[in-house]
Amino acid sequence: MDAVLDSYTDGVYTITLNRPEKKNAMDYDLLKGLYDALKRADAEKPPLIVLRGAGKAFCSGGDIMAFKKAENAEALIDKEAAILNESIKLIRYSGSIVIAVIEGVAVGAGVGLGLACDLSIATRKSIMNMAYRRIGLSPDGGGSFFLPRLVGAKRFNELYLLSQNIDMTKAMELGLVNIVCDDEALEETLNKTIKDLKALPFETIKYFKDLVNASLFFGLDSHLDKERFYVAELAREPLFKERIEAFLSKKK
């Protein structure tokens, strides 16, 4: 089974994370599939890209079981962070409007992936959680880049340090999502949003996104590099495997 699915119809390039049994946790195959799909989308230059997850989950972050089993967790996380960073940059530097469809969970790097997108539509019962601190890691995937710029330092500190769930009412208040709808209204809401976007000119989008990047998201590349370095450094320590074991034992 392909870890990522993609299709292009009527000006909409849809990319679907496809590990539903793992709530679309990011292993290397999924991350490579995401990057390849974004590269294909970039070549097509579609007006719209929709990024979503299979199985009513967006993305549960890094694959903790893969981290646990890895002989060299540092090397694995460094490799995965590197390719995830390239995907984040493709989203931000794309001339397309990128819409994240948040269902179920957006956790860890799944939060950063959703925030990198231009618009987010979420189902009402979804939750977000930074979660990194639960397993002794610093944020990656742009989490420590996008969040503080969107919500401010104090709120960002709270979201990382306490690692508490964010419901969609709070996510709307914080500006982390644009639209919240009931589960059964998701496809209708997505289609209406796409229709509304298509009704307006698209030749402005690459310039608009460049202005947003220059205004809000300057320094993205170097910050992603720093996130990658720190998260891999923490994964190098034996304590990291102990944190994973402790986290998994709490879930039982």
N, C-alpha and C positions, 0 to 999 in steps of 0.2 A: 504494500500500500504506500502510495506517495505521501510524504510528510507534508507537502504543500500542493494545493491544487490551484490552477489559474485558468481563466477564460476571458475572452474579450468579445463583448456584444453591445451593439448600439452605443458606442462611445464610452462604455464602462468596463474597465479592466478589473475583474474581481480576483482577489488573492485570498485563499482560504487555508489557514493553518489546520492541518489534518491529522492530529493525534488525539482524537476525542476521548479515548480511553485514559489518557494522561492529562485531560483538560488542556491539551495543546501546550504541554510543557516543552521548553526549548532544549532539545538535544542538538548535536551538531547537524544531523540530517535535516531537521526542521529549519535551522538557521541558514544552512546552505541553500535549501529549497526556497526560503523567503528571499534571500539575496538574488538568486537566479531569476525568480519570478519578477522581482522589482527591476532587474536589468532588462528582462524582456518587455516589461511595461514601459520602461524608459525609452526603449527602441521604438515602440509603437506610438509614443507620445499621445496617449489618450487624454481626452478632456478630464476624465474622472477615474480614480482608482478607489476601489472599496477593499478594505482590509478587515477580515473577520475570522472567526474560528468555527470549526465544526463541532457538533455535539452540544450546542448551547453553552459554550464556554469560549471566551476570547483567548486568554493565555494565562497559565498559572505560573509563569516565570521559568527559571532554570530547572532542569530535570534533576531533582535532588538525589534520586536513586542512581543516576549516572555519576553524579559527584561522589556518592558513597562508594561505588564500585571502582572508580577510576584509580589506577595505580599511581598516576601523577595528576592530582586534582588541579594543581597550579597550571600545568601545561594545557589541560582540557579547558579550564575556564578562560585562560588567556586566548586560546584558539577560538572559543565561542564568542568571547567579547569582541574580538577583532572583527569577525564577520558580521556580528550584530551591529557594530558601529558603522560598518559600510552601508547596511540597510537603513539605519537611522539617517545617514547623510543623503542617501538616495531619496528618501521621503521628503526631507527638508529642501533639497536642491532640485527636486522634480518640478517641471512646469505644469504638472497636473494637480487638481484638487484631490487630496487624499482624505478619505472618510474612514474612520475607525468605527466598527460596529461592536460595541461592548456588551457581551452577554455573560451572565454567570459570574465569572471572575476575571479580574485583571490584577495580577500579583507580580511583585518584583519587577523584572525587566518588562513584563507585560504592561505595567503602568507607563514606563518610559516609551514603549512602542506606541501606545495609544496617544500619549501626549505629543509625540512627534508629528502626528497627523494634523491636518488643517481643521477638521471638524470631527466630533465624536457623537454618535447616537448610542444611547445605553438603554437597556431594559431596566425597569424599576427595581427589580429584586437583585440586580448585580451588586457586587462589592469590589472595592479596590483595597489593596494593602501593599505598602512598601516591602514589608516582610524580611528584608535583608538581615536586619539585626537579630532576627530569630535564629539564624544559622551562622551568625558571626561574620557577616560580609558587609562591605560598604556598597553603596548603590552603583549600578552600571546601567548600560542601555539608555543613557541620557536622563536617568531618574534624578540625579543631583544637579542636572543642568536645567531641565524644563520646569520642574516643580517649584524651586525657589523663585524663579522668574515669574511664575504665574501666581503664586500664593504668598510670597514674601518669606523672609528668613524664619520668623517665629513659627509660622504654620508648618513650614517645611521641617523644621527641627522636631516639632510635635509628631508629624507623620512618620518620620524615620525613627526617632528615639523610642516612641511608644509602640510602633508597629500595630496600631489598632485598625480595624476595618473601617472603611469609608463607605457609607451607603450613598445611594445616588442623589438623595436630597442634599446631603452635604457636598457631594461632588459638584452638583449644580451651583451651590452657593460659592464654592471655591473657584469655579470656572474651569473645572477639569473635564466637563462634558458640556455639550451644547443643547442636546435634546434628550429627554427621558420619556419613555413610553411603556405601556404594558407589553408583556411578552407577545400577546396575540396581535398587537398592532405594529410589531417591529417592521415587517416587510412593507406594509402600507406606508409607514412613516419614512422608511428608507427610500422607497420609490417616489414619494412626494418630494422629499428633499432633493433627490436626483433631478426630478422634473423641474423644480424651482431653480436649481443651479443651471440646468441646460437652457433655461429661458433667457439667460443673460450672457453677454459676450465672454469669450474665453481668451481672447488675445491679450487681455490684461494680466492673466494669472501669473505668468513667470516673473513679471515685473513686480506685481503685488507681493509675491512670496519673497522675492529678493529684498524688498523693503522691510517686510516683517523680520526676515533673518538679520538684516542690518540693524534694525531697531531693537529687537528683543533677543535674538539668538546668535549674536556675534560671539566668536570664540568657541563655537561648537566643536570643531575638529580637535583642538588641543585639549578641551575639557574631556571629550570622549577618550582620548589617549590616557589622560590622568586617571579616569575611572577604571579603565582596563588595567593599568599598572597596579593600582591599589587593591582591586578585587583579586587579582592573581597573587599578589603578595600575601594577602590574608589566607588564601587557599593553600599556600605553601606550608603553613604551620600545621603540625599534628593536631593542634587544638581544633582546627576546622572540622576534621572528621569526628571529633568528640561532640562538637556542636550539632552536627547532623544526626548523630546517634541519639542525642538527647531530644532533639526536635521530633524525630520519628517515634521515639518511645512515648512521647506525650500524645501523639496522634492515635496510638493504639487504644 
